[in-house]
Amino acid sequence: MSMFVDFLQKQGERWIKHEPASSEAIARYEEEAKITLPAYYRDFLLWSNGGTLSGPKEEFELDRIEYMSNYLVDEDIQHYLQGMIVFGGSDGGGIYFFDPENRLRRGEWAIYWGQMGNPHPGESKFAGKNAVEVGKRIVEGVDFFSEPKIGP
């Protein structure tokens, strides 16, 4: 299993697990999105098809693979976050997205948090270099609303 799955397994009641995704569902999404998800995230989906990690101020709500396809046809997401892969959200109207091509210069597949009502990359916040880092920040009490924006 991946480091992300190991991390989530240690979170006890903070983590709500779902049934696993099928390999076929993941392959369909990857074909539709024209990407290959990071190996650790594929491992996660095969263990739990989405789920929620709760922290004191934020939640890391990871969408089911079948739901992630909705973002591929969302006009605002495609306009403002073209080339990004939205994969989750939070209670307060936030979204989490991957930057697979390092367009925002924090590393390939780095994770960002943005507001659903304003999904512009410059208004987004760097969440972490991978899902384990984001998860640790959530558990430690990060509040993405108060984090600095990444750009102009």
Backbone as a chain_set.jsonl record, in Angstrom:
{"seq": "MSMFVDFLQKQGERWIKHEPASSEAIARYEEEAKITLPAYYRDFLLWSNGGTLSGPKEEFELDRIEYMSNYLVDEDIQHYLQGMIVFGGSDGGGIYFFDPENRLRRGEWAIYWGQMGNPHPGESKFAGKNAVEVGKRIVEGVDFFSEPKIGP", "coords": {"N": [[0.833, -1.199, 0.0], [0.264, 2.335, -0.402], [2.02, 5.257, 0.915], [0.123, 7.172, 1.483], [-2.269, 5.727, 1.951], [-1.375, 4.272, 4.188], [-1.012, 6.431, 5.974], [-3.705, 7.365, 6.212], [-4.943, 5.138, 7.364], [-4.053, 5.282, 9.946], [-5.485, 7.316, 11.094], [-7.81, 6.93, 12.533], [-10.945, 7.809, 13.89], [-11.023, 10.208, 12.552], [-10.943, 9.714, 9.861], [-13.086, 8.813, 7.237], [-13.875, 6.088, 5.486], [-14.527, 4.773, 2.189], [-16.074, 2.283, 0.024], [-13.882, 0.328, -2.09], [-12.69, 1.564, -5.289], [-13.12, 0.356, -8.64], [-10.646, -1.077, -10.794], [-11.313, -0.735, -13.434], [-13.031, 1.507, -13.406], [-11.251, 3.504, -12.638], [-9.469, 3.425, -14.799], [-11.234, 4.214, -16.872], [-11.766, 6.871, -16.1], [-9.167, 7.981, -16.258], [-8.668, 7.709, -18.975], [-10.677, 9.352, -20.031], [-9.937, 11.823, -18.916], [-7.476, 12.054, -19.995], [-5.028, 11.535, -18.7], [-2.66, 10.029, -16.412], [-3.154, 9.067, -13.241], [-1.26, 9.785, -10.224], [0.664, 7.068, -8.881], [0.387, 6.564, -6.105], [-2.093, 7.713, -5.615], [-3.824, 6.248, -7.187], [-3.541, 3.779, -5.879], [-4.719, 4.506, -3.463], [-7.417, 4.965, -4.316], [-8.118, 2.387, -5.063], [-8.218, 1.25, -2.616], [-9.976, 2.861, -1.138], [-12.67, 4.432, -2.436], [-12.715, 7.48, -2.62], [-13.526, 9.58, 0.244], [-13.4, 11.042, 3.577], [-11.302, 13.138, 5.407], [-11.115, 14.567, 8.483], [-10.198, 17.564, 10.054], [-9.334, 19.965, 12.649], [-10.072, 22.48, 11.553], [-10.44, 22.262, 8.803], [-11.633, 20.142, 6.141], [-10.749, 17.293, 4.231], [-12.121, 16.307, 1.667], [-12.381, 13.732, -0.391], [-13.213, 12.973, -3.624], [-15.303, 10.427, -5.13], [-14.116, 8.381, -7.791], [-15.837, 8.242, -9.964], [-17.305, 10.573, -9.716], [-15.424, 12.54, -10.184], [-15.287, 12.93, -12.902], [-17.25, 14.79, -13.481], [-16.093, 17.296, -13.118], [-14.582, 17.576, -15.363], [-16.219, 18.499, -17.338], [-17.276, 20.803, -16.359], [-17.841, 24.148, -16.906], [-16.723, 26.501, -15.637], [-14.613, 25.398, -14.122], [-13.082, 24.24, -16.179], [-12.453, 26.532, -17.64], [-10.992, 28.252, -15.838], [-9.238, 26.519, -14.512], [-7.84, 25.026, -16.379], [-6.181, 22.156, -17.459], [-5.681, 21.325, -14.901], [-6.482, 18.932, -12.319], [-9.295, 18.389, -10.684], [-10.172, 16.968, -7.63], [-11.472, 16.84, -5.214], [-12.998, 18.387, -2.28], [-14.096, 20.74, 0.263], [-16.007, 21.401, 3.247], [-16.494, 24.185, 3.435], [-16.796, 25.252, 0.864], [-14.516, 24.912, -0.623], [-12.154, 23.648, -3.078], [-10.05, 20.937, -4.045], [-7.21, 20.473, -6.041], [-5.07, 18.814, -8.394], [-1.926, 19.649, -9.902], [-0.831, 18.525, -12.59], [1.181, 19.091, -14.504], [2.99, 20.85, -13.44], [2.465, 23.607, -13.711], [2.041, 25.649, -11.903], [4.32, 25.747, -10.514], [5.181, 24.317, -8.189], [5.834, 21.734, -8.227], [5.353, 18.665, -10.029], [2.137, 17.295, -9.974], [1.557, 18.518, -7.576], [-0.582, 19.694, -4.926], [-3.355, 21.848, -4.662], [-5.513, 24.26, -3.065], [-8.569, 25.815, -3.622], [-11.19, 28.305, -3.883], [-14.491, 27.355, -4.58], [-16.272, 29.166, -5.773], [-14.537, 30.933, -6.945], [-12.444, 29.857, -8.811], [-9.826, 30.522, -9.763], [-6.406, 30.068, -10.601], [-4.451, 31.891, -9.541], [-5.698, 32.805, -7.271], [-5.668, 30.682, -5.646], [-4.441, 28.419, -3.056], [-1.393, 26.92, -2.024], [-1.471, 23.627, -1.123], [-0.053, 21.263, -0.588], [2.759, 19.082, -1.372], [1.991, 16.524, -1.925], [-0.656, 14.111, -1.244], [-0.337, 13.047, 1.336], [1.107, 15.027, 2.677], [-0.789, 17.12, 2.555], [-2.864, 15.931, 4.035], [-1.616, 15.707, 6.586], [-1.33, 18.419, 7.192], [-4.028, 19.15, 7.361], [-4.895, 17.639, 9.593], [-3.282, 18.822, 11.52], [-4.453, 21.296, 11.724], [-4.642, 23.298, 9.722], [-5.904, 26.241, 8.116], [-7.173, 26.932, 5.229], [-8.38, 29.218, 4.223], [-7.044, 31.312, 5.429], [-4.486, 31.119, 4.508], [-1.705, 32.215, 2.442], [-2.255, 33.496, -0.901], [-1.255, 32.037, -4.051], [-0.527, 33.56, -6.223], [-0.677, 36.551, -8.377]], "CA": [[0.0, 0.0, 0.0], [0.999, 3.595, -0.501], [2.186, 6.044, 2.142], [-1.132, 7.87, 1.74], [-3.17, 4.761, 2.593], [-0.831, 4.041, 5.534], [-1.328, 7.612, 6.768], [-5.143, 7.393, 6.5], [-5.273, 4.027, 8.265], [-3.667, 5.678, 11.309], [-6.245, 8.497, 11.517], [-8.94, 6.556, 13.385], [-12.26, 8.395, 13.622], [-10.911, 11.384, 11.669], [-11.035, 9.263, 8.477], [-14.268, 8.049, 6.825], [-13.481, 5.296, 4.316], [-15.567, 4.269, 1.29], [-15.749, 1.021, -0.657], [-12.854, 0.548, -3.115], [-13.031, 1.774, -6.71], [-12.645, -0.727, -9.505], [-9.581, -0.71, -11.744], [-11.978, -0.301, -14.66], [-13.518, 2.876, -13.209], [-10.071, 4.38, -12.655], [-8.988, 3.462, -16.194], [-12.179, 5.033, -17.641], [-11.525, 8.274, -15.77], [-7.871, 8.389, -16.8], [-8.828, 7.845, -20.428], [-11.503, 10.544, -20.265], [-9.162, 13.008, -18.526], [-6.222, 12.011, -20.762], [-3.92, 11.588, -17.748], [-2.465, 8.869, -15.546], [-3.065, 9.55, -11.865], [-0.074, 9.298, -9.514], [0.505, 5.695, -8.388], [-0.12, 6.545, -4.734], [-3.516, 8.055, -5.602], [-4.506, 5.063, -7.735], [-3.578, 2.818, -4.766], [-5.737, 4.996, -2.533], [-8.757, 4.716, -4.877], [-8.371, 0.939, -5.016], [-8.467, 0.943, -1.199], [-11.159, 3.623, -0.729], [-13.107, 5.288, -3.543], [-13.075, 8.721, -1.958], [-13.592, 9.54, 1.701], [-13.236, 12.352, 4.214], [-10.401, 13.306, 6.538], [-11.533, 15.765, 9.215], [-9.274, 18.226, 10.959], [-10.009, 20.951, 13.489], [-10.593, 23.631, 10.812], [-10.661, 21.92, 7.398], [-11.859, 18.746, 5.771], [-10.149, 16.849, 2.979], [-13.154, 15.441, 1.104], [-11.867, 13.177, -1.638], [-14.354, 12.508, -4.408], [-15.284, 9.136, -5.812], [-13.565, 8.508, -9.14], [-16.941, 8.474, -10.898], [-17.723, 11.969, -9.595], [-14.377, 13.422, -10.698], [-15.577, 13.212, -14.313], [-18.096, 15.985, -13.564], [-15.247, 18.491, -13.213], [-14.024, 17.648, -16.718], [-17.182, 19.198, -18.201], [-17.704, 22.023, -15.68], [-17.301, 25.264, -17.685], [-15.847, 27.352, -14.829], [-13.399, 24.642, -13.808], [-12.279, 24.11, -17.402], [-11.968, 27.854, -18.036], [-10.003, 28.78, -14.907], [-8.273, 25.512, -14.063], [-7.509, 24.173, -17.508], [-4.984, 21.36, -17.231], [-5.649, 20.868, -13.514], [-7.367, 17.797, -12.053], [-10.039, 18.582, -9.438], [-10.445, 15.643, -7.078], [-12.128, 16.871, -3.914], [-13.444, 19.671, -1.775], [-14.234, 20.887, 1.707], [-17.304, 21.917, 3.666], [-16.638, 25.624, 3.272], [-16.805, 25.677, -0.522], [-13.198, 24.791, -1.224], [-11.871, 22.511, -3.957], [-8.66, 20.493, -4.114], [-6.859, 20.062, -7.39], [-3.698, 18.471, -8.749], [-1.271, 20.345, -11.007], [-0.005, 17.441, -13.134], [2.279, 19.539, -15.368], [3.798, 21.839, -12.712], [2.225, 24.96, -14.233], [2.084, 26.614, -10.804], [5.723, 25.721, -10.084], [5.433, 23.722, -6.87], [6.112, 20.324, -8.458], [4.332, 17.891, -10.74], [1.103, 16.686, -9.148], [1.345, 19.233, -6.318], [-2.006, 19.859, -4.62], [-3.757, 23.213, -4.333], [-6.868, 24.479, -2.561], [-9.156, 27.051, -4.134], [-12.605, 28.484, -3.574], [-15.34, 26.911, -5.687], [-16.844, 30.333, -6.432], [-13.474, 31.7, -7.581], [-11.413, 28.836, -9.013], [-8.69, 31.03, -10.526], [-5.164, 29.596, -9.995], [-3.792, 32.931, -8.756], [-6.425, 32.959, -6.008], [-5.572, 29.406, -4.933], [-3.425, 28.273, -2.016], [-0.624, 25.69, -2.094], [-1.894, 22.753, -0.023], [1.023, 20.343, -0.272], [3.392, 18.439, -2.527], [1.264, 15.27, -2.161], [-1.829, 13.975, -0.367], [0.092, 12.832, 2.725], [1.428, 16.347, 3.229], [-2.057, 17.834, 2.751], [-3.535, 15.28, 5.164], [-0.951, 16.114, 7.835], [-1.678, 19.817, 7.455], [-5.434, 19.154, 7.788], [-4.942, 17.117, 10.963], [-2.61, 19.798, 12.384], [-5.304, 22.461, 11.909], [-4.524, 24.354, 8.717], [-7.112, 26.935, 7.671], [-6.766, 27.401, 3.909], [-8.877, 30.58, 3.977], [-6.077, 32.279, 5.927], [-3.191, 30.88, 3.858], [-1.44, 33.19, 1.353], [-2.532, 33.113, -2.28], [-0.02, 31.702, -4.744], [-0.168, 34.46, -7.326], [-1.348, 37.854, -8.477]], "C": [[0.87, 1.252, 0.0], [1.127, 4.283, 0.86], [0.891, 6.776, 2.498], [-2.131, 6.936, 2.43], [-2.688, 4.476, 4.017], [-1.178, 5.201, 6.462], [-2.807, 7.612, 7.174], [-5.552, 6.294, 7.474], [-4.974, 4.37, 9.723], [-4.527, 6.808, 11.873], [-7.474, 8.184, 12.357], [-10.228, 7.208, 12.945], [-12.204, 9.642, 12.737], [-11.115, 11.007, 10.207], [-12.305, 8.453, 8.264], [-13.937, 7.405, 5.486], [-14.709, 4.9, 3.508], [-15.154, 2.909, 0.749], [-14.696, 1.311, -1.729], [-13.441, 0.833, -4.496], [-12.548, 0.555, -7.491], [-11.517, -0.197, -10.393], [-10.172, -0.165, -13.032], [-12.465, 1.141, -14.542], [-12.359, 3.872, -13.241], [-9.555, 4.529, -14.078], [-9.904, 4.322, -17.069], [-11.936, 6.513, -17.383], [-10.214, 8.754, -16.397], [-7.934, 8.569, -18.317], [-9.606, 9.115, -20.766], [-10.717, 11.827, -19.989], [-7.838, 13.113, -19.288], [-4.996, 12.192, -19.862], [-3.758, 10.21, -17.1], [-2.273, 9.417, -14.139], [-1.771, 9.054, -11.217], [-0.347, 7.915, -8.91], [-0.067, 5.665, -6.973], [-1.621, 6.857, -4.69], [-4.358, 6.929, -6.195], [-4.633, 4.007, -6.631], [-4.648, 3.212, -3.751], [-7.141, 4.658, -3.044], [-9.104, 3.233, -4.871], [-8.631, 0.461, -3.589], [-9.751, 1.611, -0.709], [-11.513, 4.598, -1.85], [-13.64, 6.597, -2.967], [-13.107, 8.534, -0.454], [-13.352, 10.931, 2.255], [-12.294, 12.256, 5.399], [-10.765, 14.628, 7.213], [-10.427, 16.262, 10.128], [-10.028, 19.248, 11.777], [-10.653, 22.104, 12.717], [-10.981, 23.31, 9.376], [-11.032, 20.454, 7.27], [-11.209, 18.507, 4.419], [-11.125, 15.819, 2.428], [-12.693, 14.997, -0.28], [-13.013, 12.528, -2.384], [-14.161, 11.087, -4.924], [-14.805, 9.364, -7.244], [-14.661, 8.8, -10.161], [-17.396, 9.931, -10.868], [-16.696, 12.921, -10.203], [-14.601, 13.776, -12.169], [-16.432, 14.464, -14.483], [-17.271, 17.258, -13.736], [-14.679, 18.675, -14.618], [-14.944, 18.384, -17.684], [-17.738, 20.466, -17.557], [-17.034, 23.217, -16.367], [-16.363, 26.154, -16.885], [-14.528, 26.65, -14.52], [-12.506, 24.572, -15.043], [-11.724, 25.447, -17.876], [-10.804, 28.303, -17.155], [-8.909, 27.793, -14.535], [-7.931, 24.529, -15.174], [-6.181, 23.463, -17.252], [-4.833, 20.864, -15.806], [-6.664, 19.73, -13.345], [-8.023, 18.005, -10.685], [-10.449, 17.208, -8.917], [-11.118, 15.663, -5.714], [-12.516, 18.273, -3.506], [-13.443, 19.71, -0.262], [-15.583, 21.518, 2.004], [-17.53, 23.384, 3.317], [-16.586, 26.111, 1.841], [-15.45, 25.648, -1.195], [-13.12, 23.601, -2.165], [-10.377, 22.197, -3.879], [-8.377, 20.065, -5.533], [-5.367, 19.768, -7.502], [-3.229, 19.386, -9.873], [-0.314, 19.347, -11.669], [1.212, 17.894, -13.945], [3.146, 20.623, -14.733], [3.644, 23.255, -13.276], [2.357, 26.023, -13.145], [3.405, 26.557, -10.033], [5.976, 25.248, -8.656], [5.682, 22.22, -6.984], [4.986, 19.65, -9.209], [3.43, 17.211, -9.73], [0.988, 17.319, -7.765], [-0.153, 19.488, -6.154], [-2.263, 21.288, -4.149], [-5.196, 23.215, -3.82], [-7.344, 25.804, -3.138], [-10.613, 27.134, -3.729], [-13.435, 28.118, -4.796], [-15.914, 28.103, -6.441], [-15.825, 31.186, -7.171], [-12.295, 30.769, -7.857], [-10.219, 29.281, -9.856], [-7.39, 30.573, -9.85], [-4.461, 30.632, -9.121], [-4.438, 33.17, -7.406], [-6.311, 31.72, -5.132], [-4.439, 29.424, -3.907], [-2.702, 26.942, -2.222], [-0.998, 24.85, -0.879], [-0.802, 21.777, 0.381], [1.58, 19.68, -1.514], [2.757, 17.104, -2.862], [0.142, 15.155, -1.131], [-1.458, 13.704, 1.083], [0.386, 14.178, 3.38], [0.159, 17.153, 3.489], [-2.788, 17.247, 3.958], [-2.938, 15.682, 6.503], [-1.306, 17.543, 8.187], [-3.126, 19.936, 7.942], [-5.534, 18.74, 9.25], [-4.32, 18.106, 11.951], [-3.379, 21.102, 12.522], [-5.148, 23.585, 10.905], [-5.895, 24.948, 8.404], [-6.751, 27.574, 6.328], [-7.297, 28.796, 3.586], [-7.848, 31.616, 4.406], [-4.672, 32.099, 5.34], [-2.963, 31.91, 2.756], [-1.798, 32.617, -0.018], [-1.203, 32.866, -2.986], [0.385, 32.699, -5.817], [-0.948, 35.738, -7.343], [-2.827, 37.734, -8.775]], "O": [[2.048, 1.218, 0.355], [0.437, 3.937, 1.819], [0.594, 6.978, 3.675], [-2.771, 7.335, 3.403], [-3.492, 4.442, 4.949], [-1.589, 4.986, 7.602], [-3.129, 7.832, 8.341], [-6.421, 6.508, 8.32], [-5.583, 3.805, 10.631], [-4.323, 7.22, 13.015], [-8.122, 9.107, 12.851], [-10.575, 7.173, 11.764], [-13.234, 10.083, 12.228], [-11.428, 11.871, 9.388], [-12.58, 7.515, 9.013], [-13.743, 8.091, 4.483], [-15.793, 4.715, 4.059], [-14.038, 2.443, 0.98], [-14.626, 2.435, -2.227], [-14.545, 0.396, -4.82], [-11.669, -0.179, -7.038], [-11.459, 0.995, -10.696], [-9.618, 0.744, -13.649], [-12.324, 1.917, -15.487], [-12.482, 4.958, -13.808], [-9.238, 5.636, -14.513], [-9.421, 5.075, -17.914], [-11.902, 7.316, -18.315], [-10.172, 9.825, -17.002], [-7.318, 9.483, -18.866], [-9.236, 9.858, -21.675], [-10.82, 12.798, -20.739], [-7.163, 14.141, -19.23], [-4.054, 12.903, -20.211], [-4.622, 9.343, -17.233], [-1.322, 10.155, -13.885], [-1.24, 8.017, -11.614], [-1.465, 7.633, -8.479], [-0.917, 4.827, -6.671], [-2.34, 6.335, -3.837], [-5.481, 6.689, -5.75], [-5.695, 3.409, -6.461], [-5.386, 2.366, -3.247], [-7.962, 4.127, -2.296], [-10.266, 2.868, -4.692], [-9.199, -0.611, -3.383], [-10.523, 1.011, 0.04], [-10.728, 5.491, -2.169], [-14.849, 6.794, -2.844], [-12.762, 7.471, 0.061], [-13.129, 11.881, 1.505], [-12.46, 11.412, 6.279], [-10.726, 15.684, 6.581], [-9.808, 15.497, 10.867], [-11.241, 19.391, 11.62], [-11.663, 22.653, 13.158], [-11.785, 24.033, 8.788], [-10.782, 19.644, 8.162], [-11.133, 19.403, 3.578], [-10.99, 14.621, 2.677], [-12.627, 15.796, -1.215], [-13.699, 11.65, -1.859], [-13.042, 10.614, -5.125], [-15.062, 10.414, -7.833], [-14.43, 9.533, -11.123], [-17.826, 10.465, -11.89], [-17.059, 13.993, -10.686], [-14.145, 14.824, -12.626], [-16.352, 15.132, -15.514], [-17.696, 18.19, -14.418], [-14.336, 19.788, -15.016], [-14.498, 18.844, -18.735], [-18.585, 21.135, -18.148], [-15.807, 23.298, -16.41], [-15.307, 26.534, -17.39], [-13.457, 27.244, -14.642], [-11.303, 24.82, -14.955], [-10.639, 25.494, -18.454], [-9.752, 28.691, -17.663], [-7.775, 28.193, -14.273], [-7.756, 23.336, -14.925], [-5.189, 24.089, -16.879], [-3.944, 20.06, -15.527], [-7.592, 19.595, -14.142], [-7.382, 17.819, -9.651], [-10.997, 16.39, -9.654], [-11.315, 14.607, -5.113], [-12.384, 19.224, -4.277], [-12.875, 18.846, 0.406], [-16.22, 22.096, 1.123], [-18.636, 23.774, 2.946], [-16.349, 27.298, 1.619], [-15.253, 26.289, -2.227], [-13.913, 22.665, -2.069], [-9.553, 23.088, -3.673], [-9.186, 19.384, -6.163], [-4.531, 20.365, -6.823], [-4.027, 19.842, -10.692], [0.875, 19.321, -11.349], [2.182, 17.144, -14.058], [3.954, 21.248, -15.42], [4.612, 24.014, -13.305], [2.738, 27.16, -13.424], [3.576, 27.24, -9.023], [6.892, 25.734, -7.992], [5.737, 21.515, -5.976], [3.817, 20.005, -9.055], [3.897, 16.626, -8.753], [0.386, 16.728, -6.868], [-0.899, 19.496, -7.133], [-1.507, 21.855, -3.36], [-5.981, 22.308, -4.097], [-6.61, 26.792, -3.14], [-11.201, 26.149, -3.283], [-13.118, 28.524, -5.914], [-16.03, 28.04, -7.665], [-16.201, 32.068, -7.942], [-11.257, 30.879, -7.205], [-9.66, 28.471, -10.595], [-7.279, 30.68, -8.628], [-3.929, 30.287, -8.066], [-3.793, 33.684, -6.492], [-6.801, 31.708, -4.003], [-3.598, 30.323, -3.897], [-3.335, 25.942, -2.559], [-0.861, 25.299, 0.259], [-0.638, 21.489, 1.567], [0.961, 19.708, -2.578], [2.953, 16.59, -3.963], [0.011, 16.005, -0.25], [-2.2, 14.097, 1.983], [-0.04, 14.434, 4.506], [0.039, 17.799, 4.53], [-3.276, 17.991, 4.809], [-3.671, 15.965, 7.451], [-1.556, 17.853, 9.351], [-3.417, 20.734, 8.834], [-6.184, 19.414, 10.05], [-4.777, 18.216, 13.089], [-3.014, 21.942, 13.345], [-5.493, 24.727, 11.21], [-6.91, 24.252, 8.425], [-6.106, 28.622, 6.285], [-6.716, 29.491, 2.752], [-7.78, 32.694, 3.814], [-3.768, 32.87, 5.663], [-3.926, 32.428, 2.192], [-1.663, 31.418, -0.262], [-0.165, 33.398, -2.592], [1.528, 32.683, -6.274], [-1.77, 36.0, -6.464], [-3.519, 38.747, -8.887]]}, "num_chains": 1, "name": "protein.A"}
